[in-house]
């Protein structure tokens, strides 16, 4: 009986390979510009301690988020034109999950900005956060079902992390120490997600598993964002 995770079996039935086109690059550039404009419009006034650091971080993060949003545009376009299916590889699913989470974060940032101006906006913050976590969990479930190889482990960790976050939201009034323990477990799942991403990518490279460019872009974008979120507190301390 053959191993379903073996690279030989994976080569026998390869999904459609996505290629970078000029249209995708133009879309990515346009979305990046729009996100930079959004960042400028919703940025809170700085007290001067960080200087131009927030603007620099916006130039770092916006291109990453733009890739995730472009993946959604590509998926909807393929669905509308009945073209080759997208997503078809694990990295494609990573981009979709990252793009959706980024949109939810942008919406919550907008609500925070609105509430600071005195208009009602904070009342929708918890609801949007809950819906975002629930949809992200469903998206990871779909990815784990659609993925036929060991990458489903990564999406299973994503399901667990989102489910735990929802669990925390529903139990906010419980004992503080309990919430600290649950939050620590969530952080451990986040570290496990990053480690699993690294191990799976290295395993594919070492075994010569064929993946298209968009798959690897998804891996690099998500890994880069995880590194960014981990290093950001230390960078802020350094700048201050």
Secondary structure, DSSP 8 states (H G I E B T S, - for coil): ---TT-HHHHHHS--------HHHHHHHHHHHHHHHHHHHHH-----SSSTTHHHHHHHHHHHHHHHHHHHHHHHHHHHHHT-S-S--SHHHHHHHHHHHHHHHHHHHHHHHHHHHTTSS-GGGHHHHHHHHHHHHHHHHHHHHHH--STTHHHHHHHHHHHHHHHHHHHTTTS-HHHHHHHHHHHHHHHHHHHHHHHHHHHHHHHHT----HHHHHHHHHHHHHHHHHHHHHHHHHHH-
